[in-house]
């Protein structure tokens, strides 16, 4: 599948209300350990899907009085 197609899927997922964690490439059946594809290729798919999702959600305006923040997962840390 081409990068543009994967980005369109990510954008569609955002319109459907899915989150970044709903990326289909995070499902076990689509991960390199199951598919046998190189991790680099898998990561490119993940990044394309996320780029589509982020591009779609970036254009949204937050409801009045609400702040919406998006942080890339790699930079977001949970505090214990």
Protein Blocks (a to p, Z undefined) as FASTA:
>chain_A
ZZklmmmmmmmmmmnopafklpmklpmklgmklnopafklmmmmmmmmmmmmmmmmmmpc
cdehiacddddfklpccdZZ
